[in-house]
Amino acid sequence: MNLPELRTALAQLEIFAALTGDQLDWLASVSAPRVLADGEVLFRDGEEATAFHVLLSGGLVVTKVVDGREEVLTRHSTEEESAAAEEHDGKPSAAHRFTGELPLLTEGAYVATAAASGPATTVVAYPRPVFFEMLTRCHGVAAVLLPVLAWRIKSSEIQARKRATVEALGTLAAGLAHELNNPAAAVARAAQELAPALDRLTATAQSWGAAATGAERAVLDRIADELDKVPPPATTDPLAQADAEEEISDWAEETGVERPGLLGAGVSDLGLELGWLLERLEGIGEPALPAALDHLAALLEIRSLAAELRAAGPRISHLVSATRDYANLDRAPEQRFAVTDGLENTLVVLRSKLSGISIVRAYEPGLPELTGYPSELNQVWTNLVDNAAEAMEGSGVLTLRARAEGVCMVVEISDTGRGIPESSLPRIFEPFYTTKDVGKGTGLGLHLSYRIVTQRHHGSIVARSRPGETRMVVRLPLAPAPLADPAAT
Protein backbone atom coordinates (compact mmCIF):
# COMPACT_ATOMS: atom_id res chain seq x y z
CA MET A 1 0.00 0.00 0.00
CA ASN A 2 1.60 3.27 -1.14
CA LEU A 3 1.35 6.57 0.73
CA PRO A 4 -1.59 8.07 -1.25
CA GLU A 5 -3.59 4.84 -0.90
CA LEU A 6 -2.86 4.75 2.82
CA ARG A 7 -3.89 8.41 3.19
CA THR A 8 -7.17 7.67 1.41
CA ALA A 9 -7.83 4.61 3.60
CA LEU A 10 -7.18 6.57 6.79
CA ALA A 11 -9.43 9.44 5.71
CA GLN A 12 -12.35 7.03 5.38
CA LEU A 13 -12.14 6.02 9.06
CA GLU A 14 -14.45 7.83 11.47
CA ILE A 15 -11.65 8.48 13.95
CA PHE A 16 -9.68 10.41 11.30
CA ALA A 17 -12.61 11.86 9.32
CA ALA A 18 -12.29 15.37 10.82
CA LEU A 19 -8.57 15.74 10.14
CA THR A 20 -7.22 18.34 7.74
CA GLY A 21 -5.18 17.44 4.69
CA ASP A 22 -1.92 18.35 6.43
CA GLN A 23 -2.84 16.23 9.44
CA LEU A 24 -3.69 13.27 7.20
CA ASP A 25 -0.39 13.67 5.33
CA TRP A 26 1.50 13.56 8.63
CA LEU A 27 -0.54 10.61 9.88
CA ALA A 28 0.10 8.62 6.72
CA SER A 29 3.83 9.39 6.92
CA VAL A 30 4.13 7.88 10.42
CA SER A 31 1.96 4.85 9.61
CA ALA A 32 3.35 1.34 9.14
CA PRO A 33 0.68 -1.04 7.78
CA ARG A 34 0.98 -4.69 8.74
CA VAL A 35 -0.84 -7.63 7.16
CA LEU A 36 -1.78 -10.45 9.57
CA ALA A 37 -2.52 -14.05 8.65
CA ASP A 38 -5.72 -15.63 9.96
CA GLY A 39 -5.20 -16.32 13.70
CA GLU A 40 -1.95 -14.36 13.93
CA VAL A 41 -1.64 -12.57 17.27
CA LEU A 42 -1.38 -8.78 17.23
CA PHE A 43 -0.69 -8.46 20.98
CA ARG A 44 -1.07 -10.66 24.05
CA ASP A 45 -2.68 -10.18 27.45
CA GLY A 46 -0.09 -9.00 29.97
CA GLU A 47 2.43 -7.70 27.42
CA GLU A 48 3.62 -4.12 27.80
CA ALA A 49 1.41 -1.85 25.70
CA THR A 50 3.56 -0.38 22.95
CA ALA A 51 1.19 0.84 20.25
CA PHE A 52 -2.26 2.06 19.26
CA HIS A 53 -3.70 -0.17 16.52
CA VAL A 54 -6.08 0.91 13.75
CA LEU A 55 -7.88 -1.70 11.66
CA LEU A 56 -7.90 -1.01 7.92
CA SER A 57 -9.35 -4.28 6.62
CA GLY A 58 -10.38 -7.72 7.82
CA GLY A 59 -11.16 -8.38 11.46
CA LEU A 60 -9.76 -8.83 14.97
CA VAL A 61 -11.09 -10.96 17.82
CA VAL A 62 -10.22 -9.86 21.35
CA THR A 63 -10.10 -12.59 24.00
CA LYS A 64 -9.12 -12.93 27.65
CA VAL A 65 -8.36 -15.98 29.79
CA VAL A 66 -10.21 -15.76 33.09
CA ASP A 67 -9.81 -18.59 35.62
CA GLY A 68 -8.53 -20.91 32.93
CA ARG A 69 -11.34 -20.19 30.45
CA GLU A 70 -10.89 -18.14 27.30
CA GLU A 71 -13.66 -15.57 26.85
CA VAL A 72 -14.32 -13.52 23.72
CA LEU A 73 -14.60 -9.90 24.82
CA THR A 74 -15.31 -8.24 21.48
CA ARG A 75 -14.81 -8.47 17.75
CA HIS A 76 -13.53 -5.69 15.47
CA SER A 77 -14.49 -5.78 11.82
CA THR A 78 -14.49 -3.55 8.76
CA GLU A 79 -17.72 -5.10 7.47
CA GLU A 80 -20.60 -2.66 7.50
CA GLU A 81 -23.18 -5.17 8.73
CA SER A 82 -20.98 -6.03 11.68
CA ALA A 83 -20.59 -2.35 12.52
CA ALA A 84 -24.35 -1.84 12.36
CA ALA A 85 -24.93 -4.76 14.72
CA GLU A 86 -22.39 -3.34 17.14
CA GLU A 87 -24.06 0.07 17.07
CA HIS A 88 -27.41 -1.54 17.80
CA ASP A 89 -25.92 -2.91 21.03
CA GLY A 90 -24.88 0.59 22.11
CA LYS A 91 -21.29 0.35 20.93
CA PRO A 92 -19.98 3.58 19.34
CA SER A 93 -19.63 3.13 15.60
CA ALA A 94 -15.94 4.01 15.64
CA ALA A 95 -15.03 1.45 18.31
CA HIS A 96 -14.75 -1.49 15.90
CA ARG A 97 -11.85 0.10 14.01
CA PHE A 98 -9.19 0.66 16.69
CA THR A 99 -7.82 -0.86 19.90
CA GLY A 100 -5.00 -0.50 22.42
CA GLU A 101 -5.64 3.07 23.53
CA LEU A 102 -6.61 2.25 27.13
CA PRO A 103 -3.35 0.59 28.28
CA LEU A 104 -1.35 3.34 26.57
CA LEU A 105 -3.26 6.03 28.45
CA THR A 106 -2.91 4.20 31.77
CA GLU A 107 0.74 3.26 31.13
CA GLY A 108 -0.10 -0.38 31.70
CA ALA A 109 -0.08 -3.68 29.87
CA TYR A 110 -2.54 -4.99 27.33
CA VAL A 111 -5.55 -6.38 29.19
CA ALA A 112 -6.53 -8.92 26.54
CA THR A 113 -5.22 -10.78 23.50
CA ALA A 114 -6.03 -9.62 19.96
CA ALA A 115 -5.66 -11.90 16.94
CA ALA A 116 -6.57 -11.65 13.26
CA SER A 117 -9.93 -13.09 12.27
CA GLY A 118 -10.02 -14.01 8.62
CA PRO A 119 -7.46 -13.59 5.84
CA ALA A 120 -5.81 -10.34 4.77
CA THR A 121 -6.33 -8.44 8.01
CA THR A 122 -4.45 -5.15 7.78
CA VAL A 123 -3.66 -2.96 10.78
CA VAL A 124 -1.65 0.16 11.32
CA ALA A 125 0.35 0.43 14.55
CA TYR A 126 1.18 3.82 16.05
CA PRO A 127 3.88 3.53 18.76
CA ARG A 128 3.30 5.21 22.11
CA PRO A 129 5.18 8.47 21.30
CA VAL A 130 3.38 8.79 17.96
CA PHE A 131 0.01 8.08 19.61
CA PHE A 132 0.46 10.90 22.12
CA GLU A 133 1.71 13.23 19.39
CA MET A 134 -1.39 12.30 17.39
CA LEU A 135 -3.61 13.40 20.29
CA THR A 136 -1.73 16.70 20.47
CA ARG A 137 -1.62 17.46 16.74
CA CYS A 138 -5.00 16.02 15.73
CA HIS A 139 -7.69 17.22 18.11
CA GLY A 140 -10.41 15.52 16.12
CA VAL A 141 -8.97 12.13 17.11
CA ALA A 142 -9.58 12.78 20.80
CA ALA A 143 -13.18 13.81 20.11
CA VAL A 144 -13.88 10.35 18.65
CA LEU A 145 -11.61 8.37 20.95
CA LEU A 146 -12.89 9.64 24.32
CA PRO A 147 -16.53 8.44 23.94
CA VAL A 148 -15.22 5.02 22.83
CA LEU A 149 -12.86 4.93 25.79
CA ALA A 150 -15.72 5.75 28.18
CA TRP A 151 -17.91 3.08 26.59
CA ARG A 152 -15.17 0.46 26.87
CA ILE A 153 -14.55 1.16 30.54
CA LYS A 154 -18.26 1.09 31.31
CA SER A 155 -18.75 -2.08 29.26
CA SER A 156 -15.84 -3.76 31.04
CA GLU A 157 -17.25 -2.79 34.42
CA ILE A 158 -20.64 -4.22 33.50
CA GLN A 159 -18.99 -7.45 32.39
CA ALA A 160 -16.91 -7.51 35.55
CA ARG A 161 -20.00 -7.00 37.69
CA LYS A 162 -21.75 -9.86 35.95
CA ARG A 163 -18.65 -12.03 36.33
CA ALA A 164 -18.32 -10.98 39.97
CA THR A 165 -21.96 -11.89 40.56
CA VAL A 166 -21.47 -15.31 39.01
CA GLU A 167 -18.23 -15.82 40.94
CA ALA A 168 -19.90 -14.70 44.17
CA LEU A 169 -22.76 -17.13 43.59
CA GLY A 170 -20.23 -19.86 42.84
CA THR A 171 -18.26 -19.03 45.98
CA LEU A 172 -21.47 -18.89 47.97
CA ALA A 173 -22.65 -22.25 46.61
CA ALA A 174 -19.25 -23.91 47.11
CA GLY A 175 -18.87 -22.53 50.62
CA LEU A 176 -22.40 -23.46 51.56
CA ALA A 177 -22.02 -26.98 50.16
CA HIS A 178 -18.73 -27.40 51.99
CA GLU A 179 -20.12 -26.17 55.30
CA LEU A 180 -23.42 -28.06 54.99
CA ASN A 181 -21.68 -31.33 54.23
CA ASN A 182 -20.91 -32.28 57.83
CA PRO A 183 -24.21 -31.32 59.52
CA ALA A 184 -26.24 -32.68 56.61
CA ALA A 185 -24.32 -35.95 56.71
CA ALA A 186 -24.87 -36.11 60.48
CA VAL A 187 -28.60 -35.61 60.05
CA ALA A 188 -28.77 -38.25 57.31
CA ARG A 189 -26.79 -40.76 59.36
CA ALA A 190 -28.77 -40.11 62.54
CA ALA A 191 -32.06 -40.43 60.66
CA GLN A 192 -30.94 -43.72 59.13
CA GLU A 193 -29.79 -45.14 62.47
CA LEU A 194 -32.63 -43.78 64.60
CA ALA A 195 -35.26 -46.42 63.72
CA PRO A 196 -33.11 -49.51 64.52
CA ALA A 197 -31.78 -47.73 67.62
CA LEU A 198 -35.36 -47.21 68.86
CA ASP A 199 -36.09 -50.88 68.22
CA ARG A 200 -33.05 -51.84 70.31
CA LEU A 201 -34.11 -49.45 73.07
CA THR A 202 -37.59 -51.01 73.17
CA ALA A 203 -36.21 -54.58 73.25
CA THR A 204 -33.60 -53.85 75.95
CA ALA A 205 -36.18 -51.98 78.05
CA GLN A 206 -38.42 -55.04 78.03
CA SER A 207 -35.54 -57.36 78.92
CA TRP A 208 -34.32 -55.03 81.64
CA GLY A 209 -37.80 -54.60 83.08
CA ALA A 210 -38.24 -58.36 83.29
CA ALA A 211 -34.82 -59.02 84.86
CA ALA A 212 -34.46 -56.14 87.37
CA THR A 213 -35.79 -55.55 90.84
CA GLY A 214 -37.11 -52.17 91.87
CA ALA A 215 -33.85 -51.34 93.65
CA GLU A 216 -31.81 -52.31 90.60
CA ARG A 217 -33.95 -50.18 88.33
CA ALA A 218 -33.33 -47.23 90.65
CA VAL A 219 -29.55 -47.75 90.33
CA LEU A 220 -29.70 -47.67 86.53
CA ASP A 221 -32.00 -44.64 86.60
CA ARG A 222 -29.42 -42.78 88.69
CA ILE A 223 -26.65 -43.71 86.25
CA ALA A 224 -28.76 -42.51 83.34
CA ASP A 225 -29.51 -39.21 85.11
CA GLU A 226 -25.84 -38.69 85.88
CA LEU A 227 -24.81 -39.40 82.31
CA ASP A 228 -27.25 -36.71 81.16
CA LYS A 229 -25.33 -34.18 83.24
CA VAL A 230 -21.83 -35.19 82.11
CA PRO A 231 -20.50 -32.34 79.90
CA PRO A 232 -18.68 -33.28 76.70
CA PRO A 233 -14.92 -33.30 77.19
CA ALA A 234 -13.25 -30.00 76.29
CA THR A 235 -10.33 -31.86 74.74
CA THR A 236 -9.92 -35.49 73.81
CA ASP A 237 -6.93 -37.77 73.62
CA PRO A 238 -7.80 -40.17 70.79
CA LEU A 239 -5.42 -42.86 72.05
CA ALA A 240 -6.70 -42.67 75.63
CA GLN A 241 -10.30 -42.73 74.41
CA ALA A 242 -9.63 -45.76 72.22
CA ASP A 243 -8.00 -47.57 75.16
CA ALA A 244 -10.99 -46.80 77.41
CA GLU A 245 -13.45 -47.98 74.76
CA GLU A 246 -11.57 -51.24 74.29
CA GLU A 247 -11.34 -51.87 78.04
CA ILE A 248 -15.07 -51.29 78.59
CA SER A 249 -16.00 -53.39 75.56
CA ASP A 250 -13.82 -56.32 76.67
CA TRP A 251 -15.29 -56.25 80.17
CA ALA A 252 -18.85 -55.97 78.87
CA GLU A 253 -18.30 -58.90 76.52
CA GLU A 254 -17.16 -61.05 79.46
CA THR A 255 -20.38 -60.23 81.34
CA GLY A 256 -22.50 -61.44 78.39
CA VAL A 257 -23.59 -58.09 76.92
CA GLU A 258 -25.12 -58.46 73.46
CA ARG A 259 -23.45 -55.35 71.96
CA PRO A 260 -20.33 -54.60 74.07
CA GLY A 261 -18.84 -52.25 71.43
CA LEU A 262 -21.90 -49.99 71.59
CA LEU A 263 -21.52 -49.62 75.35
CA GLY A 264 -17.77 -49.01 75.11
CA ALA A 265 -18.22 -46.30 72.49
CA GLY A 266 -21.10 -44.61 74.36
CA VAL A 267 -19.25 -44.36 77.67
CA SER A 268 -15.80 -43.47 76.29
CA ASP A 269 -17.27 -40.72 74.07
CA LEU A 270 -18.24 -38.92 77.27
CA GLY A 271 -14.63 -39.07 78.46
CA LEU A 272 -15.41 -41.75 81.08
CA GLU A 273 -13.54 -44.96 81.90
CA LEU A 274 -14.34 -48.45 83.17
CA GLY A 275 -13.63 -47.55 86.79
CA TRP A 276 -16.32 -44.83 86.73
CA LEU A 277 -18.86 -47.31 85.38
CA LEU A 278 -18.02 -50.15 87.83
CA GLU A 279 -18.33 -47.81 90.79
CA ARG A 280 -21.87 -46.82 89.83
CA LEU A 281 -23.08 -50.31 88.92
CA GLU A 282 -22.85 -51.49 92.51
CA GLY A 283 -26.30 -52.62 93.59
CA ILE A 284 -27.14 -54.43 90.36
CA GLY A 285 -26.87 -58.21 90.76
CA GLU A 286 -24.93 -60.43 88.39
CA PRO A 287 -28.06 -62.05 86.84
CA ALA A 288 -29.50 -58.68 85.80
CA LEU A 289 -26.18 -57.03 84.84
CA PRO A 290 -26.13 -58.00 81.11
CA ALA A 291 -29.68 -56.67 80.62
CA ALA A 292 -28.76 -53.48 82.51
CA LEU A 293 -25.69 -52.88 80.34
CA ASP A 294 -27.56 -53.61 77.10
CA HIS A 295 -30.27 -51.13 78.08
CA LEU A 296 -27.67 -48.54 79.12
CA ALA A 297 -25.90 -48.95 75.78
CA ALA A 298 -29.19 -48.44 73.91
CA LEU A 299 -29.94 -45.31 75.98
CA LEU A 300 -26.50 -43.88 75.22
CA GLU A 301 -26.93 -44.59 71.51
CA ILE A 302 -30.29 -42.80 71.36
CA ARG A 303 -28.96 -39.83 73.30
CA SER A 304 -25.88 -39.62 71.06
CA LEU A 305 -28.06 -39.56 67.92
CA ALA A 306 -30.31 -36.92 69.49
CA ALA A 307 -27.25 -34.82 70.40
CA GLU A 308 -26.03 -35.02 66.79
CA LEU A 309 -29.40 -33.83 65.54
CA ARG A 310 -29.49 -31.01 68.10
CA ALA A 311 -26.03 -29.86 67.02
CA ALA A 312 -26.67 -30.22 63.28
CA GLY A 313 -30.00 -28.38 63.22
CA PRO A 314 -28.75 -25.04 64.60
CA ARG A 315 -25.62 -25.33 62.46
CA ILE A 316 -27.72 -25.65 59.31
CA SER A 317 -29.98 -22.81 60.45
CA HIS A 318 -26.93 -20.63 61.11
CA LEU A 319 -25.55 -21.32 57.63
CA VAL A 320 -28.89 -20.57 55.98
CA SER A 321 -29.22 -17.38 58.02
CA ALA A 322 -25.67 -16.30 57.16
CA THR A 323 -26.31 -16.99 53.47
CA ARG A 324 -29.57 -15.04 53.52
CA ASP A 325 -27.95 -12.11 55.31
CA TYR A 326 -24.93 -12.19 53.01
CA ALA A 327 -27.12 -11.97 49.93
CA ASN A 328 -29.73 -9.78 51.69
CA LEU A 329 -32.57 -11.81 50.25
CA ASP A 330 -36.10 -10.41 50.52
CA ARG A 331 -34.88 -7.03 51.76
CA ALA A 332 -34.91 -3.50 50.42
CA PRO A 333 -31.51 -2.60 48.96
CA GLU A 334 -31.08 0.45 51.21
CA GLN A 335 -31.30 -0.29 54.91
CA ARG A 336 -29.73 0.12 58.32
CA PHE A 337 -27.34 -2.67 59.22
CA ALA A 338 -24.45 -3.70 61.45
CA VAL A 339 -21.22 -3.79 59.47
CA THR A 340 -19.85 -6.63 61.62
CA ASP A 341 -22.73 -8.86 60.51
CA GLY A 342 -21.54 -8.54 56.92
CA LEU A 343 -17.96 -9.32 57.92
CA GLU A 344 -19.03 -12.42 59.84
CA ASN A 345 -21.31 -13.65 57.05
CA THR A 346 -18.43 -13.21 54.60
CA LEU A 347 -16.21 -15.37 56.81
CA VAL A 348 -18.89 -18.06 56.82
CA VAL A 349 -19.20 -17.98 53.03
CA LEU A 350 -15.42 -18.10 52.53
CA ARG A 351 -14.71 -20.58 55.34
CA SER A 352 -13.43 -23.25 52.96
CA LYS A 353 -10.88 -20.80 51.49
CA LEU A 354 -9.74 -19.77 54.97
CA SER A 355 -8.85 -23.27 56.12
CA GLY A 356 -5.45 -23.13 57.79
CA ILE A 357 -5.63 -19.34 58.26
CA SER A 358 -6.01 -17.92 61.78
CA ILE A 359 -8.73 -15.29 62.10
CA VAL A 360 -8.49 -12.43 64.61
CA ARG A 361 -11.50 -10.22 65.28
CA ALA A 362 -11.04 -6.80 66.84
CA TYR A 363 -14.50 -5.24 66.83
CA GLU A 364 -15.07 -2.20 69.01
CA PRO A 365 -18.08 -2.87 71.28
CA GLY A 366 -21.26 -0.87 70.78
CA LEU A 367 -20.65 0.07 67.15
CA PRO A 368 -23.44 2.14 65.59
CA GLU A 369 -25.37 0.90 62.57
CA LEU A 370 -24.78 2.20 59.05
CA THR A 371 -27.26 3.14 56.36
CA GLY A 372 -26.54 1.88 52.88
CA TYR A 373 -26.39 -1.20 50.68
CA PRO A 374 -25.12 -4.15 52.75
CA SER A 375 -25.21 -6.63 49.86
CA GLU A 376 -22.83 -4.40 47.88
CA LEU A 377 -20.52 -3.94 50.85
CA ASN A 378 -20.52 -7.73 51.25
CA GLN A 379 -19.02 -7.85 47.74
CA VAL A 380 -16.29 -5.52 49.00
CA TRP A 381 -15.58 -7.65 52.08
CA THR A 382 -15.58 -10.80 49.96
CA ASN A 383 -13.10 -9.30 47.51
CA LEU A 384 -10.76 -8.06 50.23
CA VAL A 385 -10.87 -11.26 52.30
CA ASP A 386 -10.47 -13.43 49.19
CA ASN A 387 -7.45 -11.38 48.06
CA ALA A 388 -5.95 -11.68 51.55
CA ALA A 389 -6.44 -15.45 51.54
CA GLU A 390 -4.73 -15.73 48.15
CA ALA A 391 -1.82 -13.59 49.34
CA MET A 392 -1.30 -15.84 52.37
CA GLU A 393 -1.41 -19.02 50.24
CA GLY A 394 -3.22 -21.10 52.86
CA SER A 395 -1.45 -20.05 56.06
CA GLY A 396 -1.14 -16.86 58.04
CA VAL A 397 -3.25 -14.49 60.13
CA LEU A 398 -6.29 -12.59 58.85
CA THR A 399 -7.31 -9.70 61.11
CA LEU A 400 -10.64 -7.89 60.90
CA ARG A 401 -11.00 -4.62 62.78
CA ALA A 402 -14.01 -2.32 63.07
CA ARG A 403 -14.17 0.89 65.09
CA ALA A 404 -15.86 4.25 65.19
CA GLU A 405 -13.49 7.12 64.46
CA GLY A 406 -14.95 10.62 64.46
CA VAL A 407 -17.83 10.70 61.99
CA CYS A 408 -16.73 7.49 60.26
CA MET A 409 -16.84 3.76 60.71
CA VAL A 410 -13.40 2.31 59.99
CA VAL A 411 -13.06 -1.27 58.82
CA GLU A 412 -9.58 -2.74 58.41
CA ILE A 413 -8.83 -6.10 56.80
CA SER A 414 -5.18 -7.09 57.13
CA ASP A 415 -3.18 -10.17 56.28
CA THR A 416 0.33 -11.51 56.77
CA GLY A 417 0.82 -12.42 53.11
CA ARG A 418 3.45 -11.50 50.57
CA GLY A 419 2.37 -7.87 50.35
CA ILE A 420 1.80 -5.52 47.41
CA PRO A 421 4.85 -4.09 45.63
CA GLU A 422 5.37 -0.45 46.51
CA SER A 423 5.30 0.53 42.85
CA SER A 424 1.85 -1.06 42.46
CA LEU A 425 0.16 0.50 45.50
CA PRO A 426 -0.89 3.78 43.82
CA ARG A 427 -2.55 1.85 40.97
CA ILE A 428 -4.37 -1.11 42.50
CA PHE A 429 -7.77 0.62 42.32
CA GLU A 430 -7.37 1.51 38.64
CA PRO A 431 -9.55 -0.43 36.20
CA PHE A 432 -7.81 -3.42 34.58
CA TYR A 433 -4.73 -3.13 36.79
CA THR A 434 -3.81 -6.37 38.53
CA THR A 435 -0.76 -7.81 40.27
CA LYS A 436 -1.99 -11.37 39.70
CA ASP A 437 -0.64 -13.64 36.99
CA VAL A 438 -2.21 -13.44 33.53
CA GLY A 439 -5.49 -15.37 33.48
CA LYS A 440 -6.02 -15.13 37.25
CA GLY A 441 -7.59 -11.72 37.55
CA THR A 442 -9.49 -9.12 35.57
CA GLY A 443 -8.04 -6.09 37.31
CA LEU A 444 -11.57 -4.90 38.13
CA GLY A 445 -12.27 -6.42 41.57
CA LEU A 446 -10.63 -3.65 43.58
CA HIS A 447 -11.87 -1.02 41.13
CA LEU A 448 -15.47 -2.14 41.67
CA SER A 449 -14.86 -2.22 45.43
CA TYR A 450 -13.57 1.34 45.17
CA ARG A 451 -16.68 2.39 43.27
CA ILE A 452 -19.00 0.76 45.85
CA VAL A 453 -17.23 2.40 48.80
CA THR A 454 -16.64 5.85 47.35
CA GLN A 455 -19.60 6.45 45.02
CA ARG A 456 -22.35 4.34 46.56
CA HIS A 457 -21.46 4.97 50.22
CA HIS A 458 -19.46 8.24 50.04
CA GLY A 459 -16.53 6.68 51.89
CA SER A 460 -12.90 5.97 51.13
CA ILE A 461 -10.66 2.93 50.73
CA VAL A 462 -6.87 2.91 50.88
CA ALA A 463 -4.21 0.21 50.86
CA ARG A 464 -1.09 0.05 52.99
CA SER A 465 1.39 -2.72 52.48
CA ARG A 466 4.81 -4.02 53.34
CA PRO A 467 6.17 -7.56 53.19
CA GLY A 468 4.29 -9.62 55.75
CA GLU A 469 1.51 -7.07 56.34
CA THR A 470 -1.11 -5.64 54.01
CA ARG A 471 -3.98 -3.52 55.32
CA MET A 472 -7.04 -2.43 53.41
CA VAL A 473 -8.68 0.48 55.27
CA VAL A 474 -12.30 1.32 54.49
CA ARG A 475 -13.97 4.43 55.95
CA LEU A 476 -17.74 4.76 55.82
CA PRO A 477 -19.68 7.81 57.04
CA LEU A 478 -21.78 7.21 60.15
CA ALA A 479 -24.32 9.95 59.43
CA PRO A 480 -26.79 9.02 56.66
CA ALA A 481 -25.68 10.75 53.46
CA PRO A 482 -27.63 11.15 50.24
CA LEU A 483 -27.21 7.78 48.60
CA ALA A 484 -26.49 7.46 44.88
CA ASP A 485 -29.30 6.50 42.59
CA PRO A 486 -28.68 2.85 41.59
CA ALA A 487 -29.55 3.72 38.00
CA ALA A 488 -26.80 6.29 37.94
CA THR A 489 -24.09 3.67 38.35
Buried (B, 14 or more C-beta within 10 A) or exposed (E): BEEEEBBEBBBEBBBBEEBEEEBBEBBBEBBEBBBBEEEEEBBEBBEEBBBBBBBBBBBBBBBBBBEEEEBEBBBBBBEEEBBEBBBEEEBBEBBBBBBBBBBBBBEBBBBBBBBBBBEEBBBBBBBBEBBBBBBEBBEBBEEBBEEBBEBBBEBBBEBBBEBBEEBBEEBBEBBBEEBBEEBBEBBEEBEEBBEEBBEBBEBBBEBBEEBBEEEBBEBBEEBBEEBEEEEEEEEEEEEEBEEBBBBBBEBBBEBEBBBBBBBBBBBBBBBBBBEBBEEBBEEBEEEBBBBBBBBBBBBBBBBBBEBBBEBBEEBBEEBEEBBEBBBBEEEEEBBEBBBBBBBBBBBBBBBBBBEEBEEEEEBEEEBEEBBBBBBBBBBBBBBBBBBBBBBBEEEBBBBBBBBEEEEBBBBBBBBBBBBBEEEBBEBBBBBBBBBEEBBEBBBBBBBBBBBBBBEBBBBBBEBBBEEEBBBBBBBBBBEEEEBBEEEEE
